[in-house]
Every structure is written in C-alpha cells, then in structure tokens.
Amino acid sequence: MAKIVNISEIHPTLGFTEFDILEKYRKSFNESELGKLHSVFPFECMAKAAGLSDRRLGRRNRFSPSAKIALMVLKAYTGFSDRQLVEHLNGNIHYQIFCGIMIPPSLPITNFKIVSAIRNEIASRLDIDSFQELLASHWKPYLDNLHVCMTDATCYESHMRFPTDMKLLWESLEWLYRHICRHCRDVRVRCVAADSIYANNANRKFCTKYGISTSFVRKGRAAKDEPLRKVLRSELSKERATRLEGSFGTQKQHYSLSRIKARNRKTEILWIFFGIHTANAILMIEKIRNKTAKAA
C-alpha cells in the first residue's frame, strides 16, 4: 500500500462522514491565503513544461508532477527547512491539499531528503524562459500598464559555511567595506552608491538610442523640456526605490532568499526562481480579486 495517495484517487473509497470532513477542510483551504496562492499557479502546465511525468518504470512516485512543483512553491512560501517542511506536511491538512496528496497519520513521511531529491529533479529540467513565459501568459489578463517595463538588479547571497575559502573571502570583503566607509566619513568623502554605476556613458547611449527613460542624473546642458524631464526622473527614482527595491527586500525577508542554502548552481537558480515568483503570486491574488469583482 502506498504511503501517499492523491486526493483525487481517494474520493470513491471514503464514507459520507469522512468525505464531508474532507470537503470542510477543502472549503477552509480555498478561503485561506494558501488556497488563493494555489489558485494563481498553473501547476499542471508548469509540470508539463518541466517534462515531469508519472509514467516511468520502477517504484511509483510519492508525489505527482504537479505536486512536486507545488512543494517547491510551498517551501518558498513557508521558509521552512526541508526537515521542517516534511514535519508540517505530515500534520497540516492544508499543506497536503496544496500539494494534492493525502498522508495517513499512521504512515507519515520519514525521509525529509525527498524534498532535496525533488528540488534536484526539477532544477535539472528548469527552463526559466519557458516557465516565465507560461506564468506571464497566465497572469497577463489581470495585469495593468503592460506598456511599462522597469528594470533593476540585486544580489541574492548564498549560505556559506566556515571555514571555506568563499566564506573567508566574504568576511574579508565585509571587513574591508566597513573600513572603507569609516575612512570616507573621516576624510569627508562621499561613498559612491552601487546604483550610480549604471549611469555610465554606454548605458546612457543605449537608452537614448531606444528611447528608454531613466532616472540618471543629467549630464551637459539642460534641454528645453528640462522641467518635465526632472519630474520624470523624480517619479522613476521614486518607483524604483519603492516597487523594485521594496520587492527585493520582501523576497529576501519572507520567501527564503536571504541566505540561499543550495549546494549547486542549478538548485540555486531554482531556489531564486520559486522565491521570486511565489512573492509575485501573492501580489497576483489581490489583482485577480479586483479584476473578478469589476467583471461581476
């Protein structure tokens, strides 16, 4: 007997009382934030795009293809370690409904490394371009201002353990940066912000060539419409500081991206991908609710 069963497969075997209880759990799940998060992801399509399949020789998979994708979203949403995620999955019916599985209390999952195995399987098949195109097309009907595109950059730190060479190098950089800042204050020299690096001549020429508006500080003589340009730069700077940098901070603090504990490049990319798009999906919940309310 399999330890884990898909919920869709157990309906015919349930008595009326058990079925009613499950339906009550399902109703409370649909009304929760977790249920709304589940509704905005096209799990079946994502599993198909990743090439995940139930049809394979050997032992039957405990998780269906869509359940594997859902498990990665659930990890990003909860911020749990692999061990904590399995412990909560065993005892939380809403987490099980999110993944579309039912775990008998007498036969819980005991091998927490199954999360790592699934992560490695998906990471080896992850095509970011096709996944992002899939999510964009799924969310497009609920998005506004599709003609606007804003870009910025950030760094997601990897979790490094002492005393590796990379960890020692990182601590050296932190020490050096603190002393540079202290020295700049002593001699009254302004530290150059990283964002100022973007406003180089090559980037200015590229943006001018393609008509891209920026928040770069003006160089040279003022144009005739300088007051309007000044307002535009101010608005772009404000949007960038609040929306873009704010979203980066939210992802790092709440979606497992503060210190990424992946052990290879592919799983690190997968970790970042699901963290970013789980944060995006939470924002999509409100957009979908508003669009649906207007349509009604």
C-alpha positions as protocol buffer text, in pm:
chain_id: "A"
residue {
  index: 1
  type: MET
  ca { x: 0 y: 0 z: 0 }
}
residue {
  index: 2
  type: ALA
  ca { x: 137 y: 343 z: -98 }
}
residue {
  index: 3
  type: LYS
  ca { x: 206 y: 578 z: 189 }
}
residue {
  index: 4
  type: ILE
  ca { x: 89 y: 885 z: -3 }
}
residue {
  index: 5
  type: VAL
  ca { x: -228 y: 895 z: -212 }
}
residue {
  index: 6
  type: ASN
  ca { x: -355 y: 1163 z: -448 }
}
residue {
  index: 7
  type: ILE
  ca { x: -671 y: 1321 z: -306 }
}
residue {
  index: 8
  type: SER
  ca { x: -850 y: 1274 z: -638 }
}
residue {
  index: 9
  type: GLU
  ca { x: -799 y: 896 z: -608 }
}
residue {
  index: 10
  type: ILE
  ca { x: -948 y: 851 z: -260 }
}
residue {
  index: 11
  type: HIS
  ca { x: -1294 y: 1003 z: -309 }
}
residue {
  index: 12
  type: PRO
  ca { x: -1464 y: 676 z: -412 }
}
residue {
  index: 13
  type: THR
  ca { x: -1332 y: 496 z: -103 }
}
residue {
  index: 14
  type: LEU
  ca { x: -1449 y: 747 z: 157 }
}
residue {
  index: 15
  type: GLY
  ca { x: -1764 y: 714 z: 362 }
}
residue {
  index: 16
  type: PHE
  ca { x: -2003 y: 1006 z: 381 }
}
residue {
  index: 17
  type: THR
  ca { x: -1877 y: 1131 z: 720 }
}
residue {
  index: 18
  type: GLU
  ca { x: -1510 y: 1129 z: 616 }
}
residue {
  index: 19
  type: PHE
  ca { x: -1595 y: 1283 z: 281 }
}
residue {
  index: 20
  type: ASP
  ca { x: -1786 y: 1567 z: 447 }
}
residue {
  index: 21
  type: ILE
  ca { x: -1492 y: 1640 z: 678 }
}
residue {
  index: 22
  type: LEU
  ca { x: -1255 y: 1650 z: 381 }
}
residue {
  index: 23
  type: GLU
  ca { x: -1489 y: 1887 z: 196 }
}
residue {
  index: 24
  type: LYS
  ca { x: -1494 y: 2118 z: 500 }
}
residue {
  index: 25
  type: TYR
  ca { x: -1116 y: 2121 z: 502 }
}
residue {
  index: 26
  type: ARG
  ca { x: -1116 y: 2191 z: 130 }
}
residue {
  index: 27
  type: LYS
  ca { x: -1359 y: 2481 z: 176 }
}
residue {
  index: 28
  type: SER
  ca { x: -1149 y: 2636 z: 453 }
}
residue {
  index: 29
  type: PHE
  ca { x: -840 y: 2584 z: 234 }
}
residue {
  index: 30
  type: ASN
  ca { x: -997 y: 2770 z: -59 }
}
residue {
  index: 31
  type: GLU
  ca { x: -1080 y: 3063 z: 168 }
}
residue {
  index: 32
  type: SER
  ca { x: -727 y: 3084 z: 311 }
}
residue {
  index: 33
  type: GLU
  ca { x: -431 y: 3273 z: 162 }
}
residue {
  index: 34
  type: LEU
  ca { x: -267 y: 2939 z: 90 }
}
residue {
  index: 35
  type: GLY
  ca { x: -567 y: 2829 z: -114 }
}
residue {
  index: 36
  type: LYS
  ca { x: -571 y: 3156 z: -306 }
}
residue {
  index: 37
  type: LEU
  ca { x: -198 y: 3117 z: -372 }
}
residue {
  index: 38
  type: HIS
  ca { x: -268 y: 2769 z: -512 }
}
residue {
  index: 39
  type: SER
  ca { x: -534 y: 2907 z: -745 }
}
residue {
  index: 40
  type: VAL
  ca { x: -299 y: 3153 z: -920 }
}
residue {
  index: 41
  type: PHE
  ca { x: -40 y: 2891 z: -1023 }
}
residue {
  index: 42
  type: PRO
  ca { x: -89 y: 2672 z: -1335 }
}
residue {
  index: 43
  type: PHE
  ca { x: 75 y: 2369 z: -1169 }
}
residue {
  index: 44
  type: GLU
  ca { x: -25 y: 2116 z: -1436 }
}
residue {
  index: 45
  type: CYS
  ca { x: 115 y: 2331 z: -1717 }
}
residue {
  index: 46
  type: MET
  ca { x: 436 y: 2400 z: -1522 }
}
residue {
  index: 47
  type: ALA
  ca { x: 488 y: 2029 z: -1460 }
}
residue {
  index: 48
  type: LYS
  ca { x: 436 y: 1959 z: -1828 }
}
residue {
  index: 49
  type: ALA
  ca { x: 680 y: 2235 z: -1926 }
}
residue {
  index: 50
  type: ALA
  ca { x: 940 y: 2082 z: -1693 }
}
residue {
  index: 51
  type: GLY
  ca { x: 893 y: 1743 z: -1855 }
}
residue {
  index: 52
  type: LEU
  ca { x: 780 y: 1577 z: -1532 }
}
residue {
  index: 53
  type: SER
  ca { x: 575 y: 1262 z: -1577 }
}
residue {
  index: 54
  type: ASP
  ca { x: 411 y: 986 z: -1375 }
}
residue {
  index: 55
  type: ARG
  ca { x: 482 y: 731 z: -1645 }
}
residue {
  index: 56
  type: ARG
  ca { x: 814 y: 572 z: -1560 }
}
residue {
  index: 57
  type: LEU
  ca { x: 947 y: 228 z: -1473 }
}
residue {
  index: 58
  type: GLY
  ca { x: 1020 y: 125 z: -1118 }
}
residue {
  index: 59
  type: ARG
  ca { x: 867 y: 239 z: -793 }
}
residue {
  index: 60
  type: ARG
  ca { x: 572 y: 474 z: -813 }
}
residue {
  index: 61
  type: ASN
  ca { x: 645 y: 838 z: -730 }
}
residue {
  index: 62
  type: ARG
  ca { x: 506 y: 955 z: -399 }
}
residue {
  index: 63
  type: PHE
  ca { x: 439 y: 1299 z: -546 }
}
residue {
  index: 64
  type: SER
  ca { x: 265 y: 1363 z: -876 }
}
residue {
  index: 65
  type: PRO
  ca { x: 436 y: 1602 z: -1124 }
}
residue {
  index: 66
  type: SER
  ca { x: 213 y: 1895 z: -1023 }
}
residue {
  index: 67
  type: ALA
  ca { x: 262 y: 1808 z: -652 }
}
residue {
  index: 68
  type: LYS
  ca { x: 639 y: 1839 z: -698 }
}
residue {
  index: 69
  type: ILE
  ca { x: 601 y: 2192 z: -837 }
}
residue {
  index: 70
  type: ALA
  ca { x: 356 y: 2278 z: -558 }
}
residue {
  index: 71
  type: LEU
  ca { x: 603 y: 2152 z: -298 }
}
residue {
  index: 72
  type: MET
  ca { x: 870 y: 2395 z: -425 }
}
residue {
  index: 73
  type: VAL
  ca { x: 621 y: 2684 z: -403 }
}
residue {
  index: 74
  type: LEU
  ca { x: 520 y: 2573 z: -54 }
}
residue {
  index: 75
  type: LYS
  ca { x: 883 y: 2573 z: 60 }
}
residue {
  index: 76
  type: ALA
  ca { x: 936 y: 2926 z: -71 }
}
residue {
  index: 77
  type: TYR
  ca { x: 609 y: 3042 z: 90 }
}
residue {
  index: 78
  type: THR
  ca { x: 676 y: 2893 z: 435 }
}
residue {
  index: 79
  type: GLY
  ca { x: 1052 y: 2948 z: 455 }
}
residue {
  index: 80
  type: PHE
  ca { x: 1089 y: 2610 z: 626 }
}
residue {
  index: 81
  type: SER
  ca { x: 1395 y: 2390 z: 605 }
}
residue {
  index: 82
  type: ASP
  ca { x: 1348 y: 2057 z: 427 }
}
residue {
  index: 83
  type: ARG
  ca { x: 1306 y: 1877 z: 759 }
}
residue {
  index: 84
  type: GLN
  ca { x: 1056 y: 2131 z: 893 }
}
residue {
  index: 85
  type: LEU
  ca { x: 860 y: 2125 z: 567 }
}
residue {
  index: 86
  type: VAL
  ca { x: 817 y: 1747 z: 583 }
}
residue {
  index: 87
  type: GLU
  ca { x: 716 y: 1762 z: 952 }
}
residue {
  index: 88
  type: HIS
  ca { x: 448 y: 2023 z: 879 }
}
residue {
  index: 89
  type: LEU
  ca { x: 334 y: 1845 z: 565 }
}
residue {
  index: 90
  type: ASN
  ca { x: 269 y: 1530 z: 769 }
}
residue {
  index: 91
  type: GLY
  ca { x: 44 y: 1712 z: 1014 }
}
residue {
  index: 92
  type: ASN
  ca { x: -110 y: 2001 z: 820 }
}
residue {
  index: 93
  type: ILE
  ca { x: -410 y: 1907 z: 604 }
}
residue {
  index: 94
  type: HIS
  ca { x: -398 y: 2241 z: 420 }
}
residue {
  index: 95
  type: TYR
  ca { x: -40 y: 2176 z: 312 }
}
residue {
  index: 96
  type: GLN
  ca { x: -145 y: 1833 z: 187 }
}
residue {
  index: 97
  type: ILE
  ca { x: -437 y: 1980 z: -10 }
}
residue {
  index: 98
  type: PHE
  ca { x: -198 y: 2238 z: -157 }
}
residue {
  index: 99
  type: CYS
  ca { x: 17 y: 1954 z: -292 }
}
residue {
  index: 100
  type: GLY
  ca { x: -286 y: 1741 z: -385 }
}
residue {
  index: 101
  type: ILE
  ca { x: -186 y: 1448 z: -162 }
}
residue {
  index: 102
  type: MET
  ca { x: -319 y: 1272 z: 148 }
}
residue {
  index: 103
  type: ILE
  ca { x: -73 y: 1135 z: 405 }
}
residue {
  index: 104
  type: PRO
  ca { x: -219 y: 882 z: 652 }
}
residue {
  index: 105
  type: PRO
  ca { x: -132 y: 976 z: 1014 }
}
residue {
  index: 106
  type: SER
  ca { x: -9 y: 622 z: 1074 }
}
residue {
  index: 107
  type: LEU
  ca { x: 227 y: 635 z: 774 }
}
residue {
  index: 108
  type: PRO
  ca { x: 398 y: 977 z: 774 }
}
residue {
  index: 109
  type: ILE
  ca { x: 689 y: 1071 z: 552 }
}
residue {
  index: 110
  type: THR
  ca { x: 1008 y: 999 z: 746 }
}
residue {
  index: 111
  type: ASN
  ca { x: 1269 y: 1079 z: 483 }
}
residue {
  index: 112
  type: PHE
  ca { x: 1299 y: 1458 z: 468 }
}
residue {
  index: 113
  type: LYS
  ca { x: 1558 y: 1426 z: 190 }
}
residue {
  index: 114
  type: ILE
  ca { x: 1272 y: 1368 z: -52 }
}
residue {
  index: 115
  type: VAL
  ca { x: 1242 y: 1749 z: -75 }
}
residue {
  index: 116
  type: SER
  ca { x: 1604 y: 1776 z: -185 }
}
residue {
  index: 117
  type: ALA
  ca { x: 1556 y: 1495 z: -438 }
}
residue {
  index: 118
  type: ILE
  ca { x: 1255 y: 1673 z: -592 }
}
residue {
  index: 119
  type: ARG
  ca { x: 1443 y: 2004 z: -595 }
}
residue {
  index: 120
  type: ASN
  ca { x: 1733 y: 1846 z: -784 }
}
residue {
  index: 121
  type: GLU
  ca { x: 1497 y: 1674 z: -1030 }
}
residue {
  index: 122
  type: ILE
  ca { x: 1318 y: 1998 z: -1119 }
}
residue {
  index: 123
  type: ALA
  ca { x: 1641 y: 2201 z: -1123 }
}
residue {
  index: 124
  type: SER
  ca { x: 1789 y: 1970 z: -1384 }
}
residue {
  index: 125
  type: ARG
  ca { x: 1486 y: 2034 z: -1609 }
}
residue {
  index: 126
  type: LEU
  ca { x: 1417 y: 2401 z: -1530 }
}
residue {
  index: 127
  type: ASP
  ca { x: 1396 y: 2630 z: -1833 }
}
residue {
  index: 128
  type: ILE
  ca { x: 1345 y: 2977 z: -1688 }
}
residue {
  index: 129
  type: ASP
  ca { x: 1240 y: 3137 z: -2018 }
}
residue {
  index: 130
  type: SER
  ca { x: 959 y: 2887 z: -2082 }
}
residue {
  index: 131
  type: PHE
  ca { x: 845 y: 2896 z: -1718 }
}
residue {
  index: 132
  type: GLN
  ca { x: 835 y: 3276 z: -1710 }
}
residue {
  index: 133
  type: GLU
  ca { x: 652 y: 3288 z: -2042 }
}
residue {
  index: 134
  type: LEU
  ca { x: 398 y: 3043 z: -1903 }
}
residue {
  index: 135
  type: LEU
  ca { x: 340 y: 3246 z: -1586 }
}
residue {
  index: 136
  type: ALA
  ca { x: 327 y: 3574 z: -1780 }
}
residue {
  index: 137
  type: SER
  ca { x: 59 y: 3443 z: -2017 }
}
residue {
  index: 138
  type: HIS
  ca { x: -138 y: 3300 z: -1723 }
}
residue {
  index: 139
  type: TRP
  ca { x: -129 y: 3629 z: -1528 }
}
residue {
  index: 140
  type: LYS
  ca { x: -147 y: 3870 z: -1823 }
}
residue {
  index: 141
  type: PRO
  ca { x: -529 y: 3915 z: -1820 }
}
residue {
  index: 142
  type: TYR
  ca { x: -506 y: 4054 z: -1465 }
}
residue {
  index: 143
  type: LEU
  ca { x: -214 y: 4295 z: -1519 }
}
residue {
  index: 144
  type: ASP
  ca { x: -233 y: 4669 z: -1589 }
}
residue {
  index: 145
  type: ASN
  ca { x: 11 y: 4905 z: -1764 }
}
residue {
  index: 146
  type: LEU
  ca { x: 157 y: 4633 z: -1985 }
}
residue {
  index: 147
  type: HIS
  ca { x: 343 y: 4903 z: -2182 }
}
residue {
  index: 148
  type: VAL
  ca { x: 559 y: 4984 z: -1877 }
}
residue {
  index: 149
  type: CYS
  ca { x: 873 y: 4782 z: -1801 }
}
residue {
  index: 150
  type: MET
  ca { x: 1108 y: 4871 z: -1513 }
}
residue {
  index: 151
  type: THR
  ca { x: 1443 y: 4701 z: -1451 }
}
residue {
  index: 152
  type: ASP
  ca { x: 1689 y: 4690 z: -1163 }
}
residue {
  index: 153
  type: ALA
  ca { x: 1945 y: 4449 z: -1024 }
}
residue {
  index: 154
  type: THR
  ca { x: 2011 y: 4284 z: -689 }
}
residue {
  index: 155
  type: CYS
  ca { x: 2225 y: 4011 z: -538 }
}
residue {
  index: 156
  type: TYR
  ca { x: 2098 y: 3704 z: -355 }
}
residue {
  index: 157
  type: GLU
  ca { x: 2351 y: 3574 z: -106 }
}
residue {
  index: 158
  type: SER
  ca { x: 2444 y: 3210 z: -85 }
}
residue {
  index: 159
  type: HIS
  ca { x: 2473 y: 3049 z: 255 }
}
residue {
  index: 160
  type: MET
  ca { x: 2842 y: 2963 z: 305 }
}
residue {
  index: 161
  type: ARG
  ca { x: 2982 y: 2765 z: 595 }
}
residue {
  index: 162
  type: PHE
  ca { x: 3300 y: 2843 z: 783 }
}
residue {
  index: 163
  type: PRO
  ca { x: 3588 y: 2783 z: 718 }
}
residue {
  index: 164
  type: THR
  ca { x: 3557 y: 2750 z: 340 }
}
residue {
  index: 165
  type: ASP
  ca { x: 3764 y: 2980 z: 117 }
}
residue {
  index: 166
  type: MET
  ca { x: 3449 y: 3156 z: -7 }
}
residue {
  index: 167
  type: LYS
  ca { x: 3332 y: 3223 z: 348 }
}
residue {
  index: 168
  type: LEU
  ca { x: 3671 y: 3367 z: 445 }
}
residue {
  index: 169
  type: LEU
  ca { x: 3669 y: 3585 z: 131 }
}
residue {
  index: 170
  type: TRP
  ca { x: 3316 y: 3708 z: 210 }
}
residue {
  index: 171
  type: GLU
  ca { x: 3410 y: 3802 z: 566 }
}
residue {
  index: 172
  type: SER
  ca { x: 3718 y: 3983 z: 432 }
}
residue {
  index: 173
  type: LEU
  ca { x: 3500 y: 4185 z: 195 }
}
residue {
  index: 174
  type: GLU
  ca { x: 3262 y: 4278 z: 478 }
}
residue {
  index: 175
  type: TRP
  ca { x: 3556 y: 4389 z: 693 }
}
residue {
  index: 176
  type: LEU
  ca { x: 3707 y: 4591 z: 407 }
}
residue {
  index: 177
  type: TYR
  ca { x: 3376 y: 4761 z: 323 }
}
residue {
  index: 178
  type: ARG
  ca { x: 3323 y: 4872 z: 685 }
}
residue {
  index: 179
  type: HIS
  ca { x: 3673 y: 5026 z: 695 }
}
residue {
  index: 180
  type: ILE
  ca { x: 3626 y: 5200 z: 359 }
}
residue {
  index: 181
  type: CYS
  ca { x: 3301 y: 5359 z: 481 }
}
residue {
  index: 182
  type: ARG
  ca { x: 3466 y: 5465 z: 806 }
}
residue {
  index: 183
  type: HIS
  ca { x: 3761 y: 5617 z: 618 }
}
residue {
  index: 184
  type: CYS
  ca { x: 3527 y: 5805 z: 383 }
}
residue {
  index: 185
  type: ARG
  ca { x: 3349 y: 5959 z: 681 }
}
residue {
  index: 186
  type: ASP
  ca { x: 3680 y: 6063 z: 836 }
}
residue {
  index: 187
  type: VAL
  ca { x: 3802 y: 6244 z: 524 }
}
residue {
  index: 188
  type: ARG
  ca { x: 3452 y: 6362 z: 430 }
}
residue {
  index: 189
  type: VAL
  ca { x: 3437 y: 6176 z: 100 }
}
residue {
  index: 190
  type: ARG
  ca { x: 3102 y: 6055 z: -27 }
}
residue {
  index: 191
  type: CYS
  ca { x: 3085 y: 5680 z: -95 }
}
residue {
  index: 192
  type: VAL
  ca { x: 2966 y: 5605 z: -448 }
}
residue {
  index: 193
  type: ALA
  ca { x: 2644 y: 5406 z: -439 }
}
residue {
  index: 194
  type: ALA
  ca { x: 2627 y: 5093 z: -649 }
}
residue {
  index: 195
  type: ASP
  ca { x: 2329 y: 5231 z: -841 }
}
residue {
  index: 196
  type: SER
  ca { x: 2545 y: 5520 z: -965 }
}
residue {
  index: 197
  type: ILE
  ca { x: 2750 y: 5271 z: -1164 }
}
residue {
  index: 198
  type: TYR
  ca { x: 2457 y: 5217 z: -1402 }
}
residue {
  index: 199
  type: ALA
  ca { x: 2470 y: 5578 z: -1526 }
}
residue {
  index: 200
  type: ASN
  ca { x: 2779 y: 5529 z: -1742 }
}
residue {
  index: 201
  type: ASN
  ca { x: 2814 y: 5658 z: -2097 }
}
residue {
  index: 202
  type: ALA
  ca { x: 2749 y: 5319 z: -2259 }
}
residue {
  index: 203
  type: ASN
  ca { x: 2418 y: 5277 z: -2076 }
}
residue {
  index: 204
  type: ARG
  ca { x: 2320 y: 5637 z: -2150 }
}
residue {
  index: 205
  type: LYS
  ca { x: 2382 y: 5587 z: -2525 }
}
residue {
  index: 206
  type: PHE
  ca { x: 2187 y: 5259 z: -2526 }
}
residue {
  index: 207
  type: CYS
  ca { x: 1886 y: 5414 z: -2351 }
}
residue {
  index: 208
  type: THR
  ca { x: 1889 y: 5721 z: -2577 }
}
residue {
  index: 209
  type: LYS
  ca { x: 1909 y: 5501 z: -2888 }
}
residue {
  index: 210
  type: TYR
  ca { x: 1600 y: 5300 z: -2791 }
}
residue {
  index: 211
  type: GLY
  ca { x: 1404 y: 5583 z: -2629 }
}
residue {
  index: 212
  type: ILE
  ca { x: 1423 y: 5440 z: -2277 }
}
residue {
  index: 213
  type: SER
  ca { x: 1355 y: 5685 z: -1993 }
}
residue {
  index: 214
  type: THR
  ca { x: 1590 y: 5665 z: -1693 }
}
residue {
  index: 215
  type: SER
  ca { x: 1643 y: 5827 z: -1354 }
}
residue {
  index: 216
  type: PHE
  ca { x: 2008 y: 5905 z: -1436 }
}
residue {
  index: 217
  type: VAL
  ca { x: 2137 y: 6247 z: -1326 }
}
residue {
  index: 218
  type: ARG
  ca { x: 2163 y: 6478 z: -1629 }
}
residue {
  index: 219
  type: LYS
  ca { x: 2500 y: 6545 z: -1793 }
}
residue {
  index: 220
  type: GLY
  ca { x: 2573 y: 6852 z: -2004 }
}
residue {
  index: 221
  type: ARG
  ca { x: 2344 y: 7142 z: -2084 }
}
residue {
  index: 222
  type: ALA
  ca { x: 1979 y: 7134 z: -1990 }
}
residue {
  index: 223
  type: ALA
  ca { x: 1726 y: 7062 z: -2264 }
}
residue {
  index: 224
  type: LYS
  ca { x: 1429 y: 7284 z: -2339 }
}
residue {
  index: 225
  type: ASP
  ca { x: 1193 y: 7048 z: -2160 }
}
residue {
  index: 226
  type: GLU
  ca { x: 1423 y: 7007 z: -1859 }
}
residue {
  index: 227
  type: PRO
  ca { x: 1145 y: 7076 z: -1601 }
}
residue {
  index: 228
  type: LEU
  ca { x: 941 y: 6785 z: -1744 }
}
residue {
  index: 229
  type: ARG
  ca { x: 1248 y: 6559 z: -1757 }
}
residue {
  index: 230
  type: LYS
  ca { x: 1321 y: 6645 z: -1394 }
}
residue {
  index: 231
  type: VAL
  ca { x: 970 y: 6541 z: -1291 }
}
residue {
  index: 232
  type: LEU
  ca { x: 1004 y: 6216 z: -1489 }
}
residue {
  index: 233
  type: ARG
  ca { x: 1341 y: 6135 z: -1327 }
}
residue {
  index: 234
  type: SER
  ca { x: 1194 y: 6202 z: -985 }
}
residue {
  index: 235
  type: GLU
  ca { x: 897 y: 5972 z: -1046 }
}
residue {
  index: 236
  type: LEU
  ca { x: 1118 y: 5697 z: -1187 }
}
residue {
  index: 237
  type: SER
  ca { x: 1351 y: 5719 z: -888 }
}
residue {
  index: 238
  type: LYS
  ca { x: 1055 y: 5701 z: -650 }
}
residue {
  index: 239
  type: GLU
  ca { x: 902 y: 5399 z: -827 }
}
residue {
  index: 240
  type: ARG
  ca { x: 1236 y: 5222 z: -842 }
}
residue {
  index: 241
  type: ALA
  ca { x: 1305 y: 5279 z: -473 }
}
residue {
  index: 242
  type: THR
  ca { x: 960 y: 5168 z: -357 }
}
residue {
  index: 243
  type: ARG
  ca { x: 849 y: 4899 z: -603 }
}
residue {
  index: 244
  type: LEU
  ca { x: 1169 y: 4736 z: -728 }
}
residue {
  index: 245
  type: GLU
  ca { x: 1392 y: 4763 z: -422 }
}
residue {
  index: 246
  type: GLY
  ca { x: 1090 y: 4702 z: -199 }
}
residue {
  index: 247
  type: SER
  ca { x: 1011 y: 4380 z: -383 }
}
residue {
  index: 248
  type: PHE
  ca { x: 1372 y: 4264 z: -347 }
}
residue {
  index: 249
  type: GLY
  ca { x: 1357 y: 4326 z: 28 }
}
residue {
  index: 250
  type: THR
  ca { x: 1025 y: 4140 z: 59 }
}
residue {
  index: 251
  type: GLN
  ca { x: 1162 y: 3839 z: -129 }
}
residue {
  index: 252
  type: LYS
  ca { x: 1474 y: 3823 z: 85 }
}
residue {
  index: 253
  type: GLN
  ca { x: 1292 y: 3861 z: 418 }
}
residue {
  index: 254
  type: HIS
  ca { x: 984 y: 3645 z: 359 }
}
residue {
  index: 255
  type: TYR
  ca { x: 1047 y: 3400 z: 74 }
}
residue {
  index: 256
  type: SER
  ca { x: 1366 y: 3212 z: 168 }
}
residue {
  index: 257
  type: LEU
  ca { x: 1601 y: 3435 z: -32 }
}
residue {
  index: 258
  type: SER
  ca { x: 1801 y: 3597 z: 249 }
}
residue {
  index: 259
  type: ARG
  ca { x: 2064 y: 3322 z: 250 }
}
residue {
  index: 260
  type: ILE
  ca { x: 2021 y: 3055 z: -17 }
}
residue {
  index: 261
  type: LYS
  ca { x: 2129 y: 2715 z: 110 }
}
residue {
  index: 262
  type: ALA
  ca { x: 2156 y: 2544 z: -226 }
}
residue {
  index: 263
  type: ARG
  ca { x: 2464 y: 2333 z: -295 }
}
residue {
  index: 264
  type: ASN
  ca { x: 2499 y: 2373 z: -670 }
}
residue {
  index: 265
  type: ARG
  ca { x: 2428 y: 2629 z: -938 }
}
residue {
  index: 266
  type: LYS
  ca { x: 2113 y: 2465 z: -1080 }
}
residue {
  index: 267
  type: THR
  ca { x: 1935 y: 2428 z: -746 }
}
residue {
  index: 268
  type: GLU
  ca { x: 2041 y: 2781 z: -652 }
}
residue {
  index: 269
  type: ILE
  ca { x: 1873 y: 2916 z: -967 }
}
residue {
  index: 270
  type: LEU
  ca { x: 1561 y: 2710 z: -891 }
}
residue {
  index: 271
  type: TRP
  ca { x: 1556 y: 2841 z: -531 }
}
residue {
  index: 272
  type: ILE
  ca { x: 1568 y: 3203 z: -655 }
}
residue {
  index: 273
  type: PHE
  ca { x: 1310 y: 3140 z: -928 }
}
residue {
  index: 274
  type: PHE
  ca { x: 1045 y: 2996 z: -695 }
}
residue {
  index: 275
  type: GLY
  ca { x: 1115 y: 3258 z: -427 }
}
residue {
  index: 276
  type: ILE
  ca { x: 1064 y: 3546 z: -670 }
}
residue {
  index: 277
  type: HIS
  ca { x: 752 y: 3407 z: -836 }
}
residue {
  index: 278
  type: THR
  ca { x: 591 y: 3297 z: -511 }
}
residue {
  index: 279
  type: ALA
  ca { x: 623 y: 3660 z: -398 }
}
residue {
  index: 280
  type: ASN
  ca { x: 475 y: 3770 z: -733 }
}
residue {
  index: 281
  type: ALA
  ca { x: 188 y: 3522 z: -697 }
}
residue {
  index: 282
  type: ILE
  ca { x: 94 y: 3668 z: -357 }
}
residue {
  index: 283
  type: LEU
  ca { x: 58 y: 4008 z: -527 }
}
residue {
  index: 284
  type: MET
  ca { x: -148 y: 3849 z: -805 }
}
residue {
  index: 285
  type: ILE
  ca { x: -411 y: 3733 z: -553 }
}
residue {
  index: 286
  type: GLU
  ca { x: -529 y: 4091 z: -496 }
}
residue {
  index: 287
  type: LYS
  ca { x: -513 y: 4178 z: -867 }
}
residue {
  index: 288
  type: ILE
  ca { x: -723 y: 3874 z: -963 }
}
residue {
  index: 289
  type: ARG
  ca { x: -976 y: 3953 z: -688 }
}
residue {
  index: 290
  type: ASN
  ca { x: -1012 y: 4313 z: -809 }
}
residue {
  index: 291
  type: LYS
  ca { x: -1046 y: 4214 z: -1177 }
}
residue {
  index: 292
  type: THR
  ca { x: -1305 y: 3949 z: -1090 }
}
residue {
  index: 293
  type: ALA
  ca { x: -1502 y: 4196 z: -877 }
}
residue {
  index: 294
  type: LYS
  ca { x: -1505 y: 4454 z: -1159 }
}
residue {
  index: 295
  type: ALA
  ca { x: -1616 y: 4194 z: -1412 }
}
residue {
  index: 296
  type: ALA
  ca { x: -1902 y: 4091 z: -1187 }
}
